[in-house]
Amino acid sequence: MWSFEMVAAMLAVGAVAGVIAGMFGVGGGTILVPLVLWILQMQGAENFQYAQHIAIGTSFAVMVFTSFASARAQYKRQAVDMDVLRAMVPGVLCGVAAGALVAQYLPNKGLQVFFTLFIAILAVRALLGIKPTPERQLPGRRGLFGMGGLFGLLSSWIGIGGGSLTVPYLTFCNVPVHRAVGTSAALGWPIAVAGTLGYAWAGWNQGGLPEGSAGFVYLPAVGILAAATLLSAPLGVRLSHKLPADKLKKGFGILLLLIALRMAWKIVQS
């Protein structure tokens, strides 16, 4: 049952996800996955065996729109490293496709635990503000291809646009933070497209999915959330170029920690 309160909450949280996506070069999956799980619960998710898979697939579909808006705004500000992008995209596509096909065989609770632990690790890293050694540099094209494949694989299992992996990696290699965020935003679009197609295909013949699903992609939620994130992501990009990077990272770390704690509590209760 789609109540006015539910739709309003989805639009509000979706707008927040869009702002965060634009700010940090992420897809917003850290917010979208728990939100879609909540939507499924309101729709009777206890009857859906693949609730976590649907949440991730739906998150990817929303990120197709979010990452496009964010990447477009970053490109206009000349904050995208096209050489890095061209080297990583082929690996990303291979990794996402492989991960999405394997995900249907992974246990639902296992994906939730993996997602929670991963978010907690990212939160600690962001809060500690660990800085790389000055001499560290990006690898060559083969190395970037391999890292893209790894990021695509992990992104497909977690339901994120890859920014939570790409931004820390690029800054670890001494890429300036605003350029890392811009490049990550652009890399998020092929991750989102490949992830959406992979999860839709993997769940296409599965029974017991909610009405309105295309495989593991819940289309009614995609329409509402995409509208909100599409409009708010450019605002996040503008904010990212105005606010100090260290304060943004600390705030994002706190947000990630809260999400991880919430997910952990739900796992314990289940």
Contacts in CASP RR format, 6 or more apart in sequence:
PFRMAT RR
TARGET T0000
AUTHOR 0000-0000-0000
METHOD contacts of the structure
MODEL  1
MWSFEMVAAMLAVGAVAGVIAGMFGVGGGTILVPLVLWILQMQGAENFQY
AQHIAIGTSFAVMVFTSFASARAQYKRQAVDMDVLRAMVPGVLCGVAAGA
LVAQYLPNKGLQVFFTLFIAILAVRALLGIKPTPERQLPGRRGLFGMGGL
FGLLSSWIGIGGGSLTVPYLTFCNVPVHRAVGTSAALGWPIAVAGTLGYA
WAGWNQGGLPEGSAGFVYLPAVGILAAATLLSAPLGVRLSHKLPADKLKK
GFGILLLLIALRMAWKIVQS
1 42 0 8 1.000
1 43 0 8 1.000
2 220 0 8 1.000
6 39 0 8 1.000
6 42 0 8 1.000
7 224 0 8 1.000
10 35 0 8 1.000
10 39 0 8 1.000
10 221 0 8 1.000
10 224 0 8 1.000
10 225 0 8 1.000
10 228 0 8 1.000
11 224 0 8 1.000
11 227 0 8 1.000
11 228 0 8 1.000
12 228 0 8 1.000
13 31 0 8 1.000
13 35 0 8 1.000
13 228 0 8 1.000
14 31 0 8 1.000
14 32 0 8 1.000
14 35 0 8 1.000
14 225 0 8 1.000
14 228 0 8 1.000
14 229 0 8 1.000
14 232 0 8 1.000
15 228 0 8 1.000
15 229 0 8 1.000
15 231 0 8 1.000
15 232 0 8 1.000
16 31 0 8 1.000
16 232 0 8 1.000
17 27 0 8 1.000
17 28 0 8 1.000
17 29 0 8 1.000
17 31 0 8 1.000
17 32 0 8 1.000
17 35 0 8 1.000
17 62 0 8 1.000
17 66 0 8 1.000
17 225 0 8 1.000
17 228 0 8 1.000
17 229 0 8 1.000
17 232 0 8 1.000
18 27 0 8 1.000
18 28 0 8 1.000
18 66 0 8 1.000
18 70 0 8 1.000
18 228 0 8 1.000
18 229 0 8 1.000
18 232 0 8 1.000
18 233 0 8 1.000
18 236 0 8 1.000
19 232 0 8 1.000
19 233 0 8 1.000
19 235 0 8 1.000
19 236 0 8 1.000
19 239 0 8 1.000
20 26 0 8 1.000
20 28 0 8 1.000
20 30 0 8 1.000
20 31 0 8 1.000
20 236 0 8 1.000
20 252 0 8 1.000
20 255 0 8 1.000
21 27 0 8 1.000
21 28 0 8 1.000
21 63 0 8 1.000
21 66 0 8 1.000
21 67 0 8 1.000
21 70 0 8 1.000
21 185 0 8 1.000
21 229 0 8 1.000
21 233 0 8 1.000
21 236 0 8 1.000
22 66 0 8 1.000
22 70 0 8 1.000
22 73 0 8 1.000
22 74 0 8 1.000
22 181 0 8 1.000
22 185 0 8 1.000
22 233 0 8 1.000
22 234 0 8 1.000
22 235 0 8 1.000
22 236 0 8 1.000
22 237 0 8 1.000
22 239 0 8 1.000
22 240 0 8 1.000
23 181 0 8 1.000
23 236 0 8 1.000
23 237 0 8 1.000
23 239 0 8 1.000
23 240 0 8 1.000
23 243 0 8 1.000
23 248 0 8 1.000
23 252 0 8 1.000
24 163 0 8 1.000
24 167 0 8 1.000
24 181 0 8 1.000
24 184 0 8 1.000
24 240 0 8 1.000
24 248 0 8 1.000
24 252 0 8 1.000
25 70 0 8 1.000
25 74 0 8 1.000
25 163 0 8 1.000
25 166 0 8 1.000
25 167 0 8 1.000
25 181 0 8 1.000
25 182 0 8 1.000
25 184 0 8 1.000
25 185 0 8 1.000
25 188 0 8 1.000
25 240 0 8 1.000
26 160 0 8 1.000
26 161 0 8 1.000
26 162 0 8 1.000
26 163 0 8 1.000
26 164 0 8 1.000
26 167 0 8 1.000
26 184 0 8 1.000
27 63 0 8 1.000
27 66 0 8 1.000
27 67 0 8 1.000
27 70 0 8 1.000
27 160 0 8 1.000
27 161 0 8 1.000
27 162 0 8 1.000
27 163 0 8 1.000
27 185 0 8 1.000
27 188 0 8 1.000
27 192 0 8 1.000
28 59 0 8 1.000
28 63 0 8 1.000
28 66 0 8 1.000
28 160 0 8 1.000
28 161 0 8 1.000
28 229 0 8 1.000
29 59 0 8 1.000
29 63 0 8 1.000
29 159 0 8 1.000
29 160 0 8 1.000
29 161 0 8 1.000
30 119 0 8 1.000
30 160 0 8 1.000
30 164 0 8 1.000
30 255 0 8 1.000
30 256 0 8 1.000
30 259 0 8 1.000
31 259 0 8 1.000
32 55 0 8 1.000
32 58 0 8 1.000
32 59 0 8 1.000
32 62 0 8 1.000
32 63 0 8 1.000
32 225 0 8 1.000
33 52 0 8 1.000
33 55 0 8 1.000
33 56 0 8 1.000
33 59 0 8 1.000
33 115 0 8 1.000
33 158 0 8 1.000
33 159 0 8 1.000
33 160 0 8 1.000
34 55 0 8 1.000
34 259 0 8 1.000
34 262 0 8 1.000
34 263 0 8 1.000
35 225 0 8 1.000
36 54 0 8 1.000
36 55 0 8 1.000
36 58 0 8 1.000
36 59 0 8 1.000
36 218 0 8 1.000
36 221 0 8 1.000
36 225 0 8 1.000
37 45 0 8 1.000
37 51 0 8 1.000
37 52 0 8 1.000
37 55 0 8 1.000
37 266 0 8 1.000
39 218 0 8 1.000
39 221 0 8 1.000
40 48 0 8 1.000
40 51 0 8 1.000
40 54 0 8 1.000
40 55 0 8 1.000
40 210 0 8 1.000
40 218 0 8 1.000
41 51 0 8 1.000
43 210 0 8 1.000
45 51 0 8 1.000
47 208 0 8 1.000
48 54 0 8 1.000
48 208 0 8 1.000
48 209 0 8 1.000
48 210 0 8 1.000
49 108 0 8 1.000
49 208 0 8 1.000
50 104 0 8 1.000
50 108 0 8 1.000
50 203 0 8 1.000
50 206 0 8 1.000
50 209 0 8 1.000
50 216 0 8 1.000
51 108 0 8 1.000
52 108 0 8 1.000
52 109 0 8 1.000
52 111 0 8 1.000
52 112 0 8 1.000
52 115 0 8 1.000
53 103 0 8 1.000
53 104 0 8 1.000
53 108 0 8 1.000
53 111 0 8 1.000
53 199 0 8 1.000
53 202 0 8 1.000
53 203 0 8 1.000
53 216 0 8 1.000
54 209 0 8 1.000
54 210 0 8 1.000
54 213 0 8 1.000
54 216 0 8 1.000
54 217 0 8 1.000
54 218 0 8 1.000
55 159 0 8 1.000
56 103 0 8 1.000
56 111 0 8 1.000
56 156 0 8 1.000
56 157 0 8 1.000
56 158 0 8 1.000
56 159 0 8 1.000
56 199 0 8 1.000
56 216 0 8 1.000
57 159 0 8 1.000
57 195 0 8 1.000
57 196 0 8 1.000
57 199 0 8 1.000
57 200 0 8 1.000
57 216 0 8 1.000
57 217 0 8 1.000
58 216 0 8 1.000
58 217 0 8 1.000
58 218 0 8 1.000
58 221 0 8 1.000
58 222 0 8 1.000
58 225 0 8 1.000
59 159 0 8 1.000
59 160 0 8 1.000
60 159 0 8 1.000
60 161 0 8 1.000
60 191 0 8 1.000
60 192 0 8 1.000
60 195 0 8 1.000
60 196 0 8 1.000
60 199 0 8 1.000
60 217 0 8 1.000
61 192 0 8 1.000
61 196 0 8 1.000
61 217 0 8 1.000
61 219 0 8 1.000
61 222 0 8 1.000
61 226 0 8 1.000
62 221 0 8 1.000
62 222 0 8 1.000
62 223 0 8 1.000
62 225 0 8 1.000
62 226 0 8 1.000
62 229 0 8 1.000
63 161 0 8 1.000
63 188 0 8 1.000
63 191 0 8 1.000
63 192 0 8 1.000
63 229 0 8 1.000
64 189 0 8 1.000
64 192 0 8 1.000
64 193 0 8 1.000
64 196 0 8 1.000
64 226 0 8 1.000
65 226 0 8 1.000
65 229 0 8 1.000
65 230 0 8 1.000
66 192 0 8 1.000
66 226 0 8 1.000
66 229 0 8 1.000
66 230 0 8 1.000
66 233 0 8 1.000
67 161 0 8 1.000
67 185 0 8 1.000
67 186 0 8 1.000
67 188 0 8 1.000
67 189 0 8 1.000
67 191 0 8 1.000
67 192 0 8 1.000
67 233 0 8 1.000
68 189 0 8 1.000
68 230 0 8 1.000
69 229 0 8 1.000
69 230 0 8 1.000
69 231 0 8 1.000
69 233 0 8 1.000
69 234 0 8 1.000
70 182 0 8 1.000
70 185 0 8 1.000
70 233 0 8 1.000
70 234 0 8 1.000
70 236 0 8 1.000
70 237 0 8 1.000
71 80 0 8 1.000
71 182 0 8 1.000
71 185 0 8 1.000
71 186 0 8 1.000
71 188 0 8 1.000
71 189 0 8 1.000
72 234 0 8 1.000
73 233 0 8 1.000
73 234 0 8 1.000
73 237 0 8 1.000
73 238 0 8 1.000
74 80 0 8 1.000
74 181 0 8 1.000
74 182 0 8 1.000
74 185 0 8 1.000
74 186 0 8 1.000
74 237 0 8 1.000
75 186 0 8 1.000
77 237 0 8 1.000
77 241 0 8 1.000
79 178 0 8 1.000
79 179 0 8 1.000
79 181 0 8 1.000
79 182 0 8 1.000
79 183 0 8 1.000
79 241 0 8 1.000
80 179 0 8 1.000
80 182 0 8 1.000
80 183 0 8 1.000
80 185 0 8 1.000
80 186 0 8 1.000
81 175 0 8 1.000
81 179 0 8 1.000
81 183 0 8 1.000
84 138 0 8 1.000
84 144 0 8 1.000
84 170 0 8 1.000
84 175 0 8 1.000
84 183 0 8 1.000
85 183 0 8 1.000
85 186 0 8 1.000
85 187 0 8 1.000
87 140 0 8 1.000
87 141 0 8 1.000
87 143 0 8 1.000
87 144 0 8 1.000
87 145 0 8 1.000
88 144 0 8 1.000
88 145 0 8 1.000
88 147 0 8 1.000
88 148 0 8 1.000
88 149 0 8 1.000
88 151 0 8 1.000
88 166 0 8 1.000
88 187 0 8 1.000
89 187 0 8 1.000
89 190 0 8 1.000
90 145 0 8 1.000
91 145 0 8 1.000
91 146 0 8 1.000
91 148 0 8 1.000
91 149 0 8 1.000
91 152 0 8 1.000
92 148 0 8 1.000
92 149 0 8 1.000
92 151 0 8 1.000
92 152 0 8 1.000
92 155 0 8 1.000
92 187 0 8 1.000
92 190 0 8 1.000
92 191 0 8 1.000
92 194 0 8 1.000
93 190 0 8 1.000
93 194 0 8 1.000
94 149 0 8 1.000
95 148 0 8 1.000
95 149 0 8 1.000
95 150 0 8 1.000
95 152 0 8 1.000
95 153 0 8 1.000
95 156 0 8 1.000
95 194 0 8 1.000
96 152 0 8 1.000
96 153 0 8 1.000
96 155 0 8 1.000
96 156 0 8 1.000
96 190 0 8 1.000
96 191 0 8 1.000
96 194 0 8 1.000
96 195 0 8 1.000
96 198 0 8 1.000
97 156 0 8 1.000
97 194 0 8 1.000
97 195 0 8 1.000
97 198 0 8 1.000
98 153 0 8 1.000
98 156 0 8 1.000
99 152 0 8 1.000
99 153 0 8 1.000
99 156 0 8 1.000
99 157 0 8 1.000
100 156 0 8 1.000
100 194 0 8 1.000
100 195 0 8 1.000
100 197 0 8 1.000
100 198 0 8 1.000
100 199 0 8 1.000
100 201 0 8 1.000
100 202 0 8 1.000
101 198 0 8 1.000
101 201 0 8 1.000
101 202 0 8 1.000
102 157 0 8 1.000
103 111 0 8 1.000
103 156 0 8 1.000
103 157 0 8 1.000
103 199 0 8 1.000
103 202 0 8 1.000
104 202 0 8 1.000
104 203 0 8 1.000
104 206 0 8 1.000
104 216 0 8 1.000
106 157 0 8 1.000
109 267 0 8 1.000
109 270 0 8 1.000
111 157 0 8 1.000
112 263 0 8 1.000
112 266 0 8 1.000
112 267 0 8 1.000
113 267 0 8 1.000
114 157 0 8 1.000
114 158 0 8 1.000
115 157 0 8 1.000
115 158 0 8 1.000
115 159 0 8 1.000
115 263 0 8 1.000
116 260 0 8 1.000
116 263 0 8 1.000
116 264 0 8 1.000
116 267 0 8 1.000
117 260 0 8 1.000
118 154 0 8 1.000
118 158 0 8 1.000
118 164 0 8 1.000
119 164 0 8 1.000
119 256 0 8 1.000
119 259 0 8 1.000
119 260 0 8 1.000
119 263 0 8 1.000
120 256 0 8 1.000
120 257 0 8 1.000
120 260 0 8 1.000
120 264 0 8 1.000
122 164 0 8 1.000
122 168 0 8 1.000
122 253 0 8 1.000
122 256 0 8 1.000
123 253 0 8 1.000
123 254 0 8 1.000
123 256 0 8 1.000
123 257 0 8 1.000
123 260 0 8 1.000
124 257 0 8 1.000
125 168 0 8 1.000
126 249 0 8 1.000
126 250 0 8 1.000
126 251 0 8 1.000
126 252 0 8 1.000
126 253 0 8 1.000
126 256 0 8 1.000
127 250 0 8 1.000
127 253 0 8 1.000
127 254 0 8 1.000
127 257 0 8 1.000
129 246 0 8 1.000
129 249 0 8 1.000
129 250 0 8 1.000
132 171 0 8 1.000
132 172 0 8 1.000
132 173 0 8 1.000
132 174 0 8 1.000
134 174 0 8 1.000
136 172 0 8 1.000
136 173 0 8 1.000
136 174 0 8 1.000
137 173 0 8 1.000
137 174 0 8 1.000
138 144 0 8 1.000
138 170 0 8 1.000
138 173 0 8 1.000
138 175 0 8 1.000
139 147 0 8 1.000
139 173 0 8 1.000
147 169 0 8 1.000
151 162 0 8 1.000
151 165 0 8 1.000
151 166 0 8 1.000
151 169 0 8 1.000
151 187 0 8 1.000
151 191 0 8 1.000
152 162 0 8 1.000
152 191 0 8 1.000
152 194 0 8 1.000
154 162 0 8 1.000
154 165 0 8 1.000
155 161 0 8 1.000
155 162 0 8 1.000
155 165 0 8 1.000
155 191 0 8 1.000
155 195 0 8 1.000
156 194 0 8 1.000
156 195 0 8 1.000
156 198 0 8 1.000
156 199 0 8 1.000
161 188 0 8 1.000
161 191 0 8 1.000
161 192 0 8 1.000
162 184 0 8 1.000
162 187 0 8 1.000
162 188 0 8 1.000
162 191 0 8 1.000
163 184 0 8 1.000
163 185 0 8 1.000
163 187 0 8 1.000
163 188 0 8 1.000
164 256 0 8 1.000
166 180 0 8 1.000
166 183 0 8 1.000
166 184 0 8 1.000
166 187 0 8 1.000
166 188 0 8 1.000
167 177 0 8 1.000
167 180 0 8 1.000
167 181 0 8 1.000
167 184 0 8 1.000
170 179 0 8 1.000
170 180 0 8 1.000
170 183 0 8 1.000
170 184 0 8 1.000
171 177 0 8 1.000
171 180 0 8 1.000
175 183 0 8 1.000
177 245 0 8 1.000
177 249 0 8 1.000
178 240 0 8 1.000
178 241 0 8 1.000
178 245 0 8 1.000
181 240 0 8 1.000
185 237 0 8 1.000
196 217 0 8 1.000
199 215 0 8 1.000
199 216 0 8 1.000
199 217 0 8 1.000
200 214 0 8 1.000
200 215 0 8 1.000
200 216 0 8 1.000
200 217 0 8 1.000
201 215 0 8 1.000
202 215 0 8 1.000
202 216 0 8 1.000
203 209 0 8 1.000
203 215 0 8 1.000
203 216 0 8 1.000
204 214 0 8 1.000
204 215 0 8 1.000
206 215 0 8 1.000
206 216 0 8 1.000
209 215 0 8 1.000
209 216 0 8 1.000
210 218 0 8 1.000
212 218 0 8 1.000
212 219 0 8 1.000
212 220 0 8 1.000
213 219 0 8 1.000
240 248 0 8 1.000
END
